[in-house]
Amino acid sequence: MKLFSLLLLFTACVSAEVPEIFKGLFEEEIPVKAKIGIVAPPKEIEKYISKVEAAARKNPEWFKQHSAATPPGVPLPYHENLGLTKEEYDDYITLWAKREFKATEEVILVLSKTLGDTWTLTASGGAGIISTLRYDPSKNIFRCPSGSMEPLEDIKTDEKHILGAWSGKEWRFQDNGLLGITKQNFAIGKYASNDFGIIIYRSQELSSAGARIHEQSIVLRFPLVKAVKDKPQTAPPKKK
């Protein structure tokens, strides 16, 4: 019994070491099924998007200013310069509210402690690039093959955001070289509904002229880890 108690104590200590950013999302060495996917509204919205894009080409300076005042991933406020009537814009917003997460691939994620007191999320399949990142809790940075990903402002979105209402943390690596700009972003968090976690990874390479050389974007959604609570022990029913 003493040995069993010591094993339970050791397990509890190991679990307590999981960095704060992963708590409630992953447990050490416990595989989690996740889905890579995209969030898309109904196809009917495309006719309105085409009109807005056409209006943006006609009035690029105004469109740039109007877009700058709106957070990324959120529909622009109505304005007649968008190329839509008020009725069309209202229909656009209705269609936007019907967007859904469409899975394209199922992968496995495993949180593991690695050398140097760092942590890694090993990912299978199309999410494999995430396996190259190492989280250092002592410095709150992710180490990637290119360098260190530094923390950005916390994320908190509402239902209007393309990914829905979720909150989390984000890190970025950026190198402004002579030949261009290299960026890598990693974000992790959970939905306001507390039913799913989310991971976003983006990498981008731009030439010195601003042209896109490479771009990769991965959105992962996975069920949240549920807290395990001991159930009260009840005596078995007596045999008659």
Wavefront OBJ file of the C-alpha trace (Angstrom):
o trace
v 0.000 0.000 0.000
v 2.864 2.382 0.763
v 4.351 1.795 -2.693
v 0.964 2.413 -4.325
v 0.561 5.679 -2.361
v 4.016 6.823 -3.433
v 3.160 6.110 -7.070
v -0.017 8.177 -6.783
v 1.955 11.024 -5.207
v 4.567 10.867 -7.972
v 1.863 10.936 -10.653
v 0.241 13.968 -9.037
v 3.565 15.793 -8.948
v 4.205 15.088 -12.620
v 0.753 16.349 -13.594
v 1.284 19.527 -11.567
v 4.340 20.332 -13.686
v 2.328 20.776 -16.871
v 2.779 24.430 -17.947
v -0.140 26.765 -17.373
v -0.794 27.278 -21.104
v -1.570 23.571 -21.542
v -3.639 23.014 -18.385
v -7.226 22.049 -19.099
v -6.268 21.347 -22.710
v -3.789 18.461 -22.481
v -2.398 15.993 -19.987
v 1.156 14.744 -20.191
v 1.585 11.758 -22.554
v -2.179 11.392 -23.092
v -3.011 11.283 -26.833
v -5.761 13.638 -27.956
v -7.643 13.367 -31.234
v -7.775 16.686 -33.077
v -9.153 17.767 -36.415
v -7.545 20.055 -38.943
v -10.180 22.121 -40.652
v -11.433 25.388 -42.026
v -14.309 27.594 -40.962
v -16.514 28.523 -43.887
v -19.901 30.206 -44.322
v -22.469 28.943 -46.852
v -21.463 29.265 -50.515
v -24.243 31.795 -51.069
v -22.033 34.403 -49.381
v -19.561 34.337 -52.281
v -21.706 36.641 -54.430
v -21.417 39.332 -51.769
v -17.698 38.771 -51.263
v -17.168 39.273 -55.004
v -18.986 42.603 -54.870
v -16.917 43.785 -51.901
v -13.675 42.758 -53.620
v -14.691 44.666 -56.738
v -15.495 47.751 -54.651
v -12.113 47.468 -52.907
v -10.289 47.489 -56.243
v -12.128 50.651 -57.271
v -11.408 52.497 -54.025
v -8.288 50.899 -52.464
v -7.264 53.786 -50.197
v -10.687 54.107 -48.597
v -10.964 50.330 -48.229
v -7.562 50.184 -46.524
v -8.594 52.827 -43.997
v -11.989 51.215 -43.379
v -10.377 47.790 -42.853
v -7.726 49.138 -40.468
v -10.395 50.066 -37.928
v -11.775 46.499 -37.766
v -10.052 43.529 -36.064
v -8.909 40.761 -38.466
v -11.411 37.954 -39.037
v -14.478 40.095 -38.328
v -16.953 41.441 -40.952
v -16.399 45.085 -41.875
v -19.041 47.538 -40.630
v -21.595 48.549 -43.215
v -20.775 51.396 -45.575
v -22.155 52.146 -49.015
v -18.591 52.037 -50.387
v -18.542 48.277 -49.747
v -20.585 47.845 -52.919
v -23.549 46.299 -51.097
v -26.992 47.633 -50.393
v -28.096 47.569 -46.750
v -30.368 44.611 -47.525
v -27.480 42.720 -49.165
v -25.209 43.508 -46.217
v -27.804 42.223 -43.733
v -28.091 39.001 -45.742
v -24.287 38.761 -45.761
v -24.223 38.964 -41.948
v -26.960 36.314 -41.718
v -24.929 33.963 -43.902
v -21.756 34.755 -41.934
v -23.496 33.639 -38.733
v -24.108 30.216 -40.336
v -20.392 29.431 -40.856
v -19.231 25.966 -39.765
v -15.982 24.193 -38.925
v -15.330 21.658 -41.679
v -12.759 18.997 -40.810
v -10.282 17.930 -43.488
v -8.043 15.556 -41.499
v -7.933 13.843 -38.110
v -4.585 13.896 -36.292
v -3.166 12.943 -32.889
v -1.600 15.411 -30.440
v 0.557 14.320 -27.492
v 2.036 16.682 -24.892
v 5.486 15.536 -23.741
v 8.260 16.905 -21.580
v 11.508 17.231 -23.537
v 15.149 18.077 -22.894
v 16.023 21.277 -21.082
v 12.717 21.382 -19.173
v 10.851 22.229 -22.368
v 7.550 20.839 -23.619
v 6.471 19.655 -27.040
v 3.146 18.926 -28.691
v 3.927 16.035 -31.012
v 1.474 16.122 -33.900
v 0.767 13.579 -36.615
v -0.215 14.010 -40.258
v -0.708 17.462 -41.672
v -0.062 19.082 -38.278
v 3.463 17.640 -38.056
v 5.120 21.057 -38.295
v 3.911 21.799 -34.747
v 6.199 19.027 -33.476
v 9.223 21.243 -34.243
v 8.209 23.758 -31.548
v 9.533 23.586 -27.974
v 7.860 25.542 -25.172
v 10.130 26.922 -22.438
v 7.915 27.787 -19.433
v 10.753 29.562 -17.598
v 10.948 32.183 -20.387
v 7.428 31.822 -21.793
v 8.750 31.375 -25.319
v 8.458 28.763 -28.053
v 11.697 27.729 -29.705
v 11.364 26.995 -33.406
v 14.081 25.921 -35.893
v 14.473 29.565 -36.943
v 14.773 31.087 -33.464
v 12.522 32.116 -30.555
v 8.822 32.871 -30.747
v 8.040 35.734 -28.370
v 4.667 36.205 -26.605
v 2.126 38.640 -28.021
v -1.011 40.109 -26.457
v -3.585 37.583 -25.244
v -6.364 36.718 -27.674
v -10.051 37.194 -26.886
v -12.614 37.170 -29.683
v -16.402 37.276 -29.840
v -18.974 35.363 -31.877
v -18.477 37.620 -34.906
v -14.913 36.379 -35.390
v -14.510 33.821 -38.167
v -13.371 31.204 -35.623
v -16.067 32.126 -33.111
v -15.662 33.236 -29.493
v -12.416 31.949 -27.993
v -9.550 33.125 -25.816
v -5.916 32.142 -25.605
v -2.283 33.118 -25.998
v -0.087 33.727 -29.021
v 3.633 33.760 -29.875
v 5.499 35.021 -32.950
v 8.890 34.681 -34.590
v 9.803 37.331 -37.153
v 13.009 37.835 -39.071
v 13.381 40.930 -41.246
v 16.267 39.884 -43.481
v 17.842 41.434 -46.554
v 16.043 38.956 -48.808
v 12.632 39.282 -47.177
v 10.546 38.659 -44.076
v 9.931 35.321 -42.345
v 7.088 34.952 -39.833
v 5.806 32.111 -37.653
v 2.832 32.384 -35.298
v 1.502 29.873 -32.795
v -1.679 30.368 -30.765
v -3.428 28.072 -28.296
v -6.618 28.465 -26.280
v -10.183 27.334 -25.815
v -13.665 28.283 -26.955
v -15.943 30.313 -24.701
v -18.342 27.371 -24.701
v -15.632 25.290 -22.920
v -16.216 22.301 -25.193
v -13.238 22.589 -27.565
v -9.639 23.717 -27.543
v -8.023 25.412 -30.513
v -4.518 25.675 -31.952
v -3.508 27.932 -34.818
v -0.154 27.772 -36.600
v 0.859 30.118 -39.414
v 4.106 30.546 -41.333
v 4.799 33.075 -44.047
v 7.732 34.169 -46.181
v 7.690 37.460 -48.060
v 10.214 38.708 -50.592
v 11.932 42.066 -50.137
v 9.311 43.440 -52.543
v 6.456 42.116 -50.387
v 5.465 39.197 -52.629
v 4.378 35.971 -50.890
v 6.917 33.190 -51.357
v 5.430 30.700 -48.909
v 2.349 30.569 -46.707
v 0.945 27.837 -44.462
v -1.995 28.002 -42.096
v -3.285 25.228 -39.814
v -6.347 25.396 -37.560
v -6.799 22.512 -35.106
v -9.851 21.860 -32.956
v -9.965 19.208 -30.218
v -12.245 18.240 -27.300
v -11.188 19.660 -23.956
v -9.678 17.472 -21.270
v -12.279 16.875 -18.588
v -11.223 17.008 -14.947
v -11.222 13.551 -13.351
v -12.854 13.512 -9.956
v -13.011 10.618 -7.552
v -16.506 9.293 -7.186
v -17.688 8.500 -3.639
v -17.350 4.829 -2.882
v -20.607 3.029 -2.116
v -20.919 -0.346 -0.542
v -22.043 -3.115 -2.897
v -25.636 -4.297 -2.411
v -26.034 -7.172 -0.004
v -26.858 -10.531 -1.470
v -30.230 -11.872 -0.504
l 1 2 3 4 5 6 7 8 9 10 11 12 13 14 15 16 17 18 19 20 21 22 23 24 25 26 27 28 29 30 31 32 33 34 35 36 37 38 39 40 41 42 43 44 45 46 47 48 49 50 51 52 53 54 55 56 57 58 59 60 61 62 63 64 65 66 67 68 69 70 71 72 73 74 75 76 77 78 79 80 81 82 83 84 85 86 87 88 89 90 91 92 93 94 95 96 97 98 99 100 101 102 103 104 105 106 107 108 109 110 111 112 113 114 115 116 117 118 119 120 121 122 123 124 125 126 127 128 129 130 131 132 133 134 135 136 137 138 139 140 141 142 143 144 145 146 147 148 149 150 151 152 153 154 155 156 157 158 159 160 161 162 163 164 165 166 167 168 169 170 171 172 173 174 175 176 177 178 179 180 181 182 183 184 185 186 187 188 189 190 191 192 193 194 195 196 197 198 199 200 201 202 203 204 205 206 207 208 209 210 211 212 213 214 215 216 217 218 219 220 221 222 223 224 225 226 227 228 229 230 231 232 233 234 235 236 237 238 239 240
